[in-house]
């Protein structure tokens, strides 16, 4: 089946619950099943399938005050609690502002769930 765009490919992977590997610019490989995606992000391994979009993911972990690891494009990890976010930024611990265009992925500590920013994806393989 030919795919004409990223949305068709990602929807196919999601609907068939295919295991994918995403190579990111940070030199990270994330493996898992695509549970949702939006214009800017892909959510992988959300077992409850209740995190529909980037804003749902960020609000969930902000409200639950869960510690997350944010990977930057050069592979530097930053850990903390998401205290705020808007269209362009994520604030950690009320003291660090990160611009979303410079985030590769966000992984809550103790989970296999990832929020991956599409601008950091180099390749998706089945």
C-alpha positions in Angstrom: 0.0 0.0 0.0 1.7 3.3 -1.0 1.6 6.2 1.4 1.3 9.7 0.0 2.1 11.6 3.2 3.2 11.3 6.8 -0.4 11.3 8.1 -1.4 8.3 6.1 1.8 6.4 7.2 1.3 7.3 10.9 -2.4 6.5 10.7 -1.6 3.1 9.2 0.9 2.3 11.9 -1.6 3.4 14.6 -4.6 1.5 13.2 -2.6 -1.7 12.7 -0.8 -1.3 16.1 2.5 -1.8 14.4 5.8 -1.7 16.4 7.9 1.1 15.0 11.4 2.5 15.6 11.8 6.2 15.5 15.3 7.6 15.0 15.6 11.1 16.5 18.1 13.8 15.9 19.3 13.4 19.5 20.8 10.0 18.5 18.0 8.3 20.3 15.9 5.4 19.0 12.4 5.2 20.4 10.6 1.8 19.9 6.9 1.3 20.4 3.4 1.6 19.1 2.0 4.9 17.9 -1.1 5.7 20.0 -1.8 9.1 18.6 -0.3 12.0 16.7 -1.1 15.6 15.8 0.3 18.2 13.5 3.5 18.6 15.6 4.0 15.5 17.7 3.6 11.7 18.0 2.6 9.9 21.2 4.2 6.4 21.6 3.2 3.7 24.1 0.3 5.4 25.8 -1.3 2.2 27.1 -4.5 4.0 28.3 -4.8 5.7 24.9 -6.2 8.8 26.7 -3.5 11.3 25.6 -4.9 12.4 22.3 -2.6 15.3 21.5 0.4 17.2 22.7 -1.7 19.5 24.9 -3.3 16.5 26.6 0.1 15.0 27.3 1.5 18.2 28.7 -1.6 18.9 30.8 -1.7 15.4 32.2 1.9 15.5 33.5 1.6 19.1 34.6 -1.5 18.3 36.7 -0.1 15.1 38.1 3.3 16.7 38.8 5.1 13.7 37.4 8.8 14.0 36.8 9.7 13.9 33.1 12.9 13.7 31.1 13.1 16.1 28.2 15.7 15.3 25.6 17.2 18.1 23.6 18.4 17.8 20.0 22.1 17.2 21.0 21.0 14.5 23.4 21.2 16.5 26.6 18.6 15.3 29.1 16.8 17.7 31.4 14.6 16.4 34.3 11.9 18.1 36.2 8.2 18.8 36.7 6.3 20.5 33.9 4.9 23.6 35.7 3.5 25.4 32.6 3.4 25.3 28.8 2.1 27.3 26.0 2.1 27.1 22.2 5.9 27.6 22.0 7.4 26.7 25.4 7.5 24.2 28.2 8.5 25.4 31.7 10.2 23.0 34.1 10.3 23.5 37.9 9.2 27.1 37.4 12.8 27.9 36.5 13.7 26.5 33.1 12.0 27.6 29.9 12.5 25.3 26.9 11.4 26.2 23.4 9.4 23.3 21.9 11.2 23.6 18.6 14.4 22.5 20.5 12.8 19.5 22.2 13.3 16.0 20.8 11.1 14.1 23.1 9.5 14.0 26.6 9.5 10.8 28.6 7.8 10.6 32.0 10.0 8.8 34.5 9.1 5.2 35.1 7.0 4.9 31.9 7.6 3.8 28.3 5.4 6.6 27.0 7.0 9.3 24.8 5.9 12.6 23.3 8.0 12.9 20.2 8.3 16.2 18.4 8.1 15.6 14.6 10.8 18.1 13.8 13.3 15.8 15.6 12.3 12.6 13.7 14.9 11.5 11.2 13.2 8.2 10.2 10.4 5.9 11.2 10.9 2.2 10.4 8.6 -0.8 10.8 
